[in-house]
């Protein structure tokens, strides 16, 4: 998928629905082992349970689970030739 200027602008203008950190962007370089990425995301998911604000906690957990599901369904063992960008979360507005 080619990243367009509109997509980049939308991501730059995105605001969290919960007014907390619930938008996740992960840059994965070409050839990087997706098993390592999965372990990192699972670690972040377990750490996210420490977030005190319930709505932010839920939003972060949901975004991390979406990233994990995306990796699982892609069945990649390594990141594609051009690398990979994962973006997940609920936004209040994307202009």
MMTF fields as JSON, N, C-alpha, C and O atoms, coordinates in Angstrom:
{
  "mmtfVersion": "1.0.0",
  "mmtfProducer": "UNKNOWN",
  "numBonds": 379,
  "numAtoms": 380,
  "numGroups": 95,
  "numChains": 1,
  "numModels": 1,
  "chainsPerModel": [1],
  "groupsPerChain": [95],
  "chainIdList": ["A"],
  "bondAtomList": [4, 2, 8, 6, 12, 10, 16, 14, 20, 18, 24, 22, 28, 26, 32, 30, 36, 34, 40, 38, 44, 42, 48, 46, 52, 50, 56, 54, 60, 58, 64, 62, 68, 66, 72, 70, 76, 74, 80, 78, 84, 82, 88, 86, 92, 90, 96, 94, 100, 98, 104, 102, 108, 106, 112, 110, 116, 114, 120, 118, 124, 122, 128, 126, 132, 130, 136, 134, 140, 138, 144, 142, 148, 146, 152, 150, 156, 154, 160, 158, 164, 162, 168, 166, 172, 170, 176, 174, 180, 178, 184, 182, 188, 186, 192, 190, 196, 194, 200, 198, 204, 202, 208, 206, 212, 210, 216, 214, 220, 218, 224, 222, 228, 226, 232, 230, 236, 234, 240, 238, 244, 242, 248, 246, 252, 250, 256, 254, 260, 258, 264, 262, 268, 266, 272, 270, 276, 274, 280, 278, 284, 282, 288, 286, 292, 290, 296, 294, 300, 298, 304, 302, 308, 306, 312, 310, 316, 314, 320, 318, 324, 322, 328, 326, 332, 330, 336, 334, 340, 338, 344, 342, 348, 346, 352, 350, 356, 354, 360, 358, 364, 362, 368, 366, 372, 370, 376, 374],
  "bondOrderList": [1, 1, 1, 1, 1, 1, 1, 1, 1, 1, 1, 1, 1, 1, 1, 1, 1, 1, 1, 1, 1, 1, 1, 1, 1, 1, 1, 1, 1, 1, 1, 1, 1, 1, 1, 1, 1, 1, 1, 1, 1, 1, 1, 1, 1, 1, 1, 1, 1, 1, 1, 1, 1, 1, 1, 1, 1, 1, 1, 1, 1, 1, 1, 1, 1, 1, 1, 1, 1, 1, 1, 1, 1, 1, 1, 1, 1, 1, 1, 1, 1, 1, 1, 1, 1, 1, 1, 1, 1, 1, 1, 1, 1, 1],
  "groupList": [{"groupName": "UNK", "atomNameList": ["N", "CA", "C", "O"], "elementList": ["N", "C", "C", "O"], "formalChargeList": [0, 0, 0, 0], "bondAtomList": [1, 0, 2, 1, 3, 2], "bondOrderList": [1, 1, 2], "singleLetterCode": "X", "chemCompType": "L-PEPTIDE LINKING"}],
  "groupTypeList": [0, 0, 0, 0, 0, 0, 0, 0, 0, 0, 0, 0, 0, 0, 0, 0, 0, 0, 0, 0, 0, 0, 0, 0, 0, 0, 0, 0, 0, 0, 0, 0, 0, 0, 0, 0, 0, 0, 0, 0, 0, 0, 0, 0, 0, 0, 0, 0, 0, 0, 0, 0, 0, 0, 0, 0, 0, 0, 0, 0, 0, 0, 0, 0, 0, 0, 0, 0, 0, 0, 0, 0, 0, 0, 0, 0, 0, 0, 0, 0, 0, 0, 0, 0, 0, 0, 0, 0, 0, 0, 0, 0, 0, 0, 0],
  "groupIdList": [1, 2, 3, 4, 5, 6, 7, 8, 9, 10, 11, 12, 13, 14, 15, 16, 17, 18, 19, 20, 21, 22, 23, 24, 25, 26, 27, 28, 29, 30, 31, 32, 33, 34, 35, 36, 37, 38, 39, 40, 41, 42, 43, 44, 45, 46, 47, 48, 49, 50, 51, 52, 53, 54, 55, 56, 57, 58, 59, 60, 61, 62, 63, 64, 65, 66, 67, 68, 69, 70, 71, 72, 73, 74, 75, 76, 77, 78, 79, 80, 81, 82, 83, 84, 85, 86, 87, 88, 89, 90, 91, 92, 93, 94, 95],
  "secStructList": [7, 7, 7, 7, 2, 2, 2, 2, 2, 2, 2, 2, 2, 7, 3, 3, 6, 6, 1, 1, 1, 7, 7, 3, 3, 3, 3, 3, 7, 6, 6, 7, 5, 2, 2, 2, 2, 2, 2, 2, 2, 2, 2, 2, 2, 2, 2, 2, 6, 6, 7, 1, 1, 2, 2, 2, 2, 2, 2, 2, 2, 2, 2, 2, 2, 2, 2, 2, 2, 2, 2, 2, 2, 2, 6, 7, 1, 5, 7, 7, 6, 6, 7, 3, 3, 3, 3, 3, 7, 7, 3, 3, 3, 7, 7],
  "xCoordList": [0.85, 0.0, 0.891, 1.842, 0.574, 1.327, 0.747, -0.464, 1.63, 1.176, 0.973, 1.88, -0.223, -0.536, -0.377, -0.344, -0.279, -0.168, -1.405, -1.305, -2.589, -3.827, -3.769, -4.151, -3.287, -3.184, -2.243, -2.56, -1.093, -0.119, -0.714, -0.519, -1.429, -2.064, -3.132, -3.235, -3.936, -4.96, -4.335, -4.85, -3.249, -2.586, -2.0, -2.024, -1.48, -0.914, -1.996, -1.73, -3.212, -4.315, -5.15, -6.054, -4.874, -5.676, -5.537, -4.448, -6.654, -6.67, -7.328, -8.281, -6.82, -7.34, -8.764, -9.08, -9.615, -10.992, -11.048, -11.963, -10.072, -10.067, -9.24, -9.13, -8.656, -7.768, -6.547, -5.969, -6.168, -4.982, -4.228, -4.595, -3.197, -2.389, -3.071, -2.913, -3.816, -4.468, -4.28, -4.821, -3.526, -3.196, -1.811, -0.856, -1.705, -0.439, 0.064, -0.676, 1.322, 1.986, 3.294, 4.087, 3.506, 4.72, 5.38, 4.756, 6.647, 7.418, 8.298, 9.079, 8.167, 8.913, 9.792, 9.277, 11.12, 12.008, 11.926, 11.485, 12.345, 12.348, 13.08, 14.176, 12.461, 13.091, 13.08, 13.597, 12.506, 12.499, 11.606, 10.529, 12.038, 11.318, 9.993, 9.98, 8.887, 7.571, 7.297, 6.438, 8.011, 7.878, 8.344, 7.742, 9.409, 9.911, 8.9, 8.665, 8.307, 7.295, 6.1, 5.573, 5.676, 4.556, 4.874, 4.021, 6.094, 6.494, 6.475, 6.032, 6.956, 6.947, 5.518, 5.229, 4.623, 3.236, 2.549, 1.779, 2.817, 2.24, 2.757, 2.01, 4.024, 4.596, 3.909, 3.574, 3.703, 3.004, 1.561, 1.023, 0.936, -0.444, -0.528, -1.446, 0.406, 0.383, 0.699, 0.151, 1.578, 1.903, 0.724, 0.552, -0.076, -1.196, -2.229, -3.017, -2.241, -3.202, -2.92, -3.768, -1.737, -1.387, -1.957, -1.863, -2.547, -3.124, -4.359, -5.275, -4.384, -5.446, -6.77, -7.832, -6.72, -7.944, -8.539, -7.902, -9.74, -10.35, -10.561, -10.323, -11.006, -11.281, -9.983, -9.932, -8.936, -7.634, -7.065, -6.52, -7.195, -6.719, -7.365, -6.685, -8.675, -9.405, -9.012, -8.843, -8.87, -8.518, -7.126, -6.922, -6.171, -4.808, -4.8, -4.188, -5.482, -5.539, -6.186, -5.716, -7.252, -7.935, -7.021, -6.99, -6.283, -5.365, -4.234, -3.87, -3.683, -2.608, -3.116, -2.423, -4.323, -4.908, -5.16, -5.003, -5.546, -5.757, -4.444, -4.421, -3.351, -2.033, -1.64, -1.163, -1.84, -1.509, -2.336, -1.817, -3.617, -4.49, -4.069, -4.103, -3.673, -3.223, -1.984, -1.883, -1.056, 0.153, -0.203, 0.316, -1.094, -1.481, -2.146, -1.844, -3.043, -3.751, -2.875, -3.146, -1.822, -0.946, -0.039, 0.395, 0.249, 1.093, 2.5, 3.139, 2.988, 4.359, 5.319, 5.025, 6.457, 7.509, 8.503, 9.211, 8.545, 9.42, 8.667, 7.752, 9.068, 8.432, 8.691, 9.738, 7.768, 7.926, 9.154, 9.789, 9.462, 10.655, 10.77, 11.866, 9.645, 9.655, 9.396, 9.226, 9.363, 9.054, 7.546, 6.774, 7.141, 5.722, 5.428, 6.227, 4.287, 3.819, 2.459, 1.54, 2.339, 1.064, 0.498, 1.192, -0.745, -1.424, -2.749, -3.523, -3.012, -4.257, -4.688, -3.863, -5.997, -6.547, -7.851, -8.216, -8.544, -9.788, -9.49, -8.829, -9.973, -9.688, -10.971, -12.056, -10.811, -11.92, -12.192, -13.344, -11.123, -11.305, -10.106, -8.962, -10.383, -9.337, -9.805, -10.731, -9.166, -9.591, -8.9, -9.122],
  "yCoordList": [-1.183, 0.0, 1.239, 1.338, 2.154, 3.4, 4.398, 4.613, 5.003, 6.0, 7.315, 7.827, 7.844, 9.09, 10.269, 10.114, 11.455, 12.673, 12.864, 13.358, 12.473, 12.609, 11.751, 12.203, 10.505, 9.614, 10.201, 10.216, 10.681, 11.267, 12.49, 12.673, 13.318, 14.505, 14.1, 14.708, 13.073, 12.602, 12.099, 12.382, 11.367, 10.864, 12.019, 11.984, 13.029, 14.186, 14.967, 15.544, 14.985, 15.734, 14.911, 15.452, 13.628, 12.758, 13.164, 13.496, 13.131, 13.431, 12.263, 11.669, 11.946, 10.825, 11.099, 12.201, 10.095, 10.199, 10.308, 10.926, 9.711, 9.68, 10.805, 10.901, 11.661, 12.739, 12.196, 12.878, 10.988, 10.357, 9.661, 9.781, 8.95, 8.263, 6.957, 5.952, 6.964, 5.741, 5.52, 4.567, 6.385, 6.2, 5.573, 6.097, 4.474, 3.744, 3.748, 3.424, 4.114, 4.021, 3.284, 3.658, 2.25, 1.455, 1.305, 0.861, 1.681, 1.579, 0.331, 0.182, -0.554, -1.809, -1.838, -1.814, -1.888, -1.855, -3.126, -4.173, -3.021, -4.129, -5.335, -5.209, -6.501, -7.745, -8.016, -9.046, -7.123, -7.291, -8.468, -8.64, -9.264, -10.457, -10.066, -9.334, -10.555, -10.2, -10.872, -10.41, -11.953, -12.578, -11.636, -11.577, -10.907, -9.922, -8.793, -8.327, -8.358, -7.294, -7.761, -7.006, -9.004, -9.559, -9.593, -9.262, -9.99, -10.019, -8.618, -8.433, -7.624, -6.247, -5.754, -5.13, -6.039, -5.595, -6.297, -5.67, -7.585, -8.308, -7.744, -7.653, -7.367, -6.749, -5.419, -5.13, -4.616, -3.334, -3.555, -2.782, -4.614, -4.916, -5.247, -4.791, -6.024, -6.349, -5.113, -4.949, -4.245, -3.011, -2.038, -1.266, -2.07, -1.131, -1.332, -0.427, -2.497, -2.729, -1.826, -1.691, -1.206, -0.283, 1.117, 1.947, 1.396, 2.717, 2.892, 2.071, 3.948, 4.141, 4.58, 4.144, 5.431, 5.903, 4.755, 4.255, 4.334, 3.151, 3.306, 2.371, 4.482, 4.663, 4.666, 4.119, 5.276, 5.268, 3.851, 3.395, 3.157, 1.782, 0.909, 0.158, 1.019, 0.21, 0.582, -0.297, 1.87, 2.32, 1.835, 1.399, 1.913, 1.46, -0.048, -0.531, -0.792, -2.248, -2.644, -3.565, -1.962, -2.25, -1.984, -2.774, -0.885, -0.549, -1.573, -1.996, -1.97, -2.975, -4.318, -4.997, -4.695, -5.949, -5.887, -6.891, -4.726, -4.561, -4.755, -5.394, -4.205, -4.395, -5.861, -6.387, -6.521, -7.944, -8.779, -9.7, -8.462, -9.205, -8.991, -9.92, -7.774, -7.464, -8.285, -8.805, -8.395, -9.187, -10.662, -11.362, -11.126, -12.54, -12.927, -13.98, -12.084, -12.417, -12.272, -12.891, -11.453, -11.274, -12.475, -12.726, -13.216, -14.413, -14.125, -14.998, -12.895, -12.562, -13.08, -13.027, -13.576, -13.968, -12.828, -12.741, -11.963, -10.786, -9.639, -9.858, -8.421, -7.246, -7.237, -7.712, -6.71, -6.661, -5.852, -5.174, -5.939, -5.306, -3.816, -3.314, -3.111, -1.662, -1.308, -0.135, -2.311, -2.061, -2.034, -2.289, -1.725, -1.766, -0.685, -0.449, -0.04, 0.926, 0.443, 0.249, 0.251, -0.116, 1.108, 1.739, 1.449, 2.566, 2.044, 1.431, 2.277, 1.803, 2.743, 3.386, 2.81, 3.607, 4.254, 4.281, 4.773, 5.487, 6.961, 7.472, 7.652, 9.09, 9.897, 9.45, 11.09, 12.021, 12.686, 12.846, 13.07, 13.721, 13.487, 13.51, 13.264, 13.185, 14.089, 13.753, 15.223, 16.204, 15.923, 16.637],
  "zCoordList": [0.0, 0.0, 0.0, 0.775, -0.857, -0.932, 0.059, 0.109, 0.845, 1.807, 1.068, 0.412, 1.188, 0.498, 1.443, 2.664, 0.844, 1.648, 2.512, 3.636, 1.995, 2.769, 4.03, 5.11, 3.893, 5.043, 6.089, 7.278, 5.646, 6.562, 7.255, 8.456, 6.52, 7.105, 8.112, 9.177, 7.789, 8.717, 10.016, 11.097, 9.922, 11.117, 11.935, 13.166, 11.261, 11.955, 12.704, 13.758, 12.16, 12.766, 13.738, 14.373, 13.869, 14.729, 16.184, 16.652, 16.888, 18.311, 19.025, 18.522, 20.177, 20.943, 21.405, 21.852, 21.294, 21.757, 23.271, 23.817, 23.957, 25.416, 26.019, 27.241, 25.179, 25.617, 26.354, 27.2, 26.034, 26.602, 25.481, 24.313, 25.827, 24.826, 24.448, 25.14, 23.373, 22.923, 21.423, 20.862, 20.784, 19.376, 19.304, 19.878, 18.613, 18.541, 17.118, 16.189, 16.942, 15.644, 15.875, 16.739, 15.108, 15.259, 13.895, 12.931, 13.834, 12.606, 12.695, 13.634, 11.724, 11.726, 10.479, 9.361, 10.658, 9.499, 8.659, 9.134, 7.437, 6.486, 7.063, 7.609, 6.935, 7.349, 8.837, 9.269, 9.642, 11.096, 11.473, 10.901, 12.414, 12.853, 13.513, 14.503, 12.963, 13.488, 14.833, 15.584, 15.149, 16.456, 17.558, 18.631, 17.291, 18.257, 18.432, 19.547, 17.324, 17.378, 18.206, 19.022, 17.995, 18.749, 20.244, 21.067, 20.595, 22.007, 22.607, 23.74, 21.846, 22.341, 22.574, 23.595, 21.616, 21.75, 22.924, 23.651, 23.115, 24.251, 25.568, 26.541, 25.603, 26.804, 27.104, 28.252, 26.065, 26.233, 26.677, 27.47, 26.162, 26.542, 28.027, 28.709, 28.531, 29.962, 30.806, 31.897, 30.306, 31.021, 31.012, 31.955, 29.967, 29.852, 30.952, 31.225, 31.586, 32.673, 33.872, 34.753, 33.916, 35.004, 34.811, 35.715, 33.649, 33.388, 34.271, 34.229, 35.062, 36.053, 35.438, 35.883, 34.429, 33.777, 32.974, 32.046, 33.315, 32.69, 31.189, 30.425, 30.767, 29.335, 28.533, 27.431, 29.08, 28.401, 28.4, 27.395, 29.536, 29.648, 28.573, 27.873, 28.455, 27.477, 26.043, 25.198, 25.772, 24.425, 24.017, 22.884, 24.946, 24.659, 24.429, 23.476, 25.303, 25.161, 23.835, 23.166, 23.455, 22.198, 21.004, 20.06, 21.039, 19.941, 19.843, 18.745, 20.987, 20.978, 20.454, 19.696, 20.859, 20.378, 18.871, 18.176, 18.365, 16.922, 16.166, 15.113, 16.699, 16.078, 16.085, 15.079, 17.216, 17.324, 16.356, 15.724, 16.239, 15.322, 13.876, 13.069, 13.554, 12.202, 11.837, 10.727, 12.769, 12.534, 12.401, 11.532, 13.271, 13.259, 11.935, 11.374, 11.44, 10.205, 8.965, 7.937, 9.059, 7.905, 7.681, 6.556, 8.744, 8.69, 8.177, 7.589, 8.4, 8.023, 9.083, 10.277, 8.647, 9.58, 9.743, 10.747, 8.748, 8.774, 8.102, 7.308, 8.436, 7.833, 6.331, 5.891, 5.535, 4.081, 3.646, 4.454, 2.391, 1.813, 2.123, 2.374, 2.106, 2.358, 3.814, 4.146, 4.689, 6.084, 6.295, 5.371, 7.505, 7.853, 8.893, 9.799, 8.754, 9.742, 10.228, 9.433, 11.539, 12.141, 12.842, 13.64, 12.558, 13.207, 13.756, 13.021, 15.018, 15.612, 16.727, 17.376, 16.936, 18.026, 17.624, 16.448, 18.613, 18.351, 18.344, 19.247, 17.329, 17.237, 17.369, 17.0, 17.901, 18.046, 16.705, 16.303, 16.02, 14.719, 13.839, 14.292, 12.593, 11.571, 10.444, 9.705, 10.323, 9.321, 8.002, 7.024]
}
